[in-house]
Amino acid sequence: MHNDIVYGLKYCNVVKKSGIVVEKYEEVMGTFAPHDKVHSVDLTPEETPGGFLYRGTYRGKSMFIDNDGNVHMQFDYTFHIKKTWD
């Protein structure tokens, strides 16, 4: 798989609060042939909501996946929306 063409690579992101999906985002990055160059893709910026109802702890999962369903990279993260920084 190291020297294969990656068809239809896309970035997928899911954010949950208390186990409920609050945001799901996908963006196609393109098809890439193997070589030593670094690829850079600008994704659409996302905004974090504000206000009392949106405060709390959120958990997210991001993946880079191709058309064949191969996951090339995956990571989990957590963030908190608070009124003030401690």
C-alpha positions as CSV (number, residue, x, y, z in Angstrom):
1,M,0.0,0.0,0.0
2,H,3.0,2.3,0.4
3,N,3.4,3.0,-3.4
4,D,-0.3,2.9,-4.4
5,I,-2.3,5.8,-5.7
6,V,-4.8,7.1,-3.2
7,Y,-8.2,7.7,-4.9
8,G,-10.6,10.2,-3.4
9,L,-8.9,11.0,-0.2
10,K,-11.3,12.9,2.1
11,Y,-11.1,14.4,5.6
12,C,-14.0,13.3,7.9
13,N,-14.7,14.9,11.3
14,V,-17.4,14.1,13.8
15,V,-17.9,16.1,17.1
16,K,-20.1,14.8,19.9
17,K,-21.4,16.2,23.1
18,S,-22.7,13.7,25.7
19,G,-22.7,11.0,23.0
20,I,-24.9,13.0,20.6
21,V,-23.5,14.1,17.2
22,V,-23.5,17.9,17.1
23,E,-21.4,18.3,13.9
24,K,-20.4,16.1,11.1
25,Y,-18.0,17.4,8.4
26,E,-16.5,15.8,5.2
27,E,-14.3,17.4,2.6
28,V,-12.8,15.7,-0.4
29,M,-9.1,16.5,-0.8
30,G,-8.4,14.7,-4.1
31,T,-6.5,11.8,-5.6
32,F,-2.7,11.5,-4.9
33,A,0.0,9.5,-6.6
34,P,3.0,8.4,-4.5
35,H,6.0,10.7,-4.4
36,D,8.2,12.5,-1.8
37,K,6.5,15.9,-2.0
38,V,4.4,17.2,0.8
39,H,0.8,17.9,0.0
40,S,-1.0,20.9,1.5
41,V,-4.8,21.4,1.3
42,D,-6.7,24.3,2.8
43,L,-9.9,23.1,4.4
44,T,-13.0,25.2,5.0
45,P,-12.7,27.0,8.4
46,E,-15.1,25.9,11.1
47,E,-16.5,28.1,13.9
48,T,-17.0,27.1,17.5
49,P,-20.4,28.1,18.9
50,G,-20.7,30.4,21.8
51,G,-23.2,31.0,24.5
52,F,-24.5,29.3,27.7
53,L,-26.2,26.4,25.9
54,Y,-23.0,25.4,24.1
55,R,-20.7,25.2,27.1
56,G,-19.4,21.8,28.0
57,T,-17.0,19.1,27.0
58,Y,-16.9,17.9,23.4
59,R,-15.2,14.8,21.9
60,G,-14.2,14.6,18.3
61,K,-12.8,12.1,15.9
62,S,-11.0,13.0,12.6
63,M,-10.0,10.6,9.9
64,F,-8.4,10.7,6.5
65,I,-10.1,8.0,4.4
66,D,-10.1,7.0,0.7
67,N,-12.8,5.8,-1.7
68,D,-11.9,2.1,-0.9
69,G,-12.6,2.7,2.8
70,N,-8.9,2.6,3.9
71,V,-8.2,4.8,6.9
72,H,-4.8,6.5,6.4
73,M,-4.8,8.4,9.6
74,Q,-7.2,8.8,12.6
75,F,-7.1,10.7,15.8
76,D,-9.4,11.6,18.7
77,Y,-9.5,14.9,20.5
78,T,-11.4,16.7,23.3
79,F,-12.2,20.3,23.8
80,H,-14.1,22.4,26.4
81,I,-16.2,25.5,25.8
82,K,-16.2,27.7,28.9
83,K,-17.2,31.2,29.9
84,T,-13.7,32.1,31.1
85,W,-10.2,30.6,30.9
86,D,-8.9,29.2,34.2
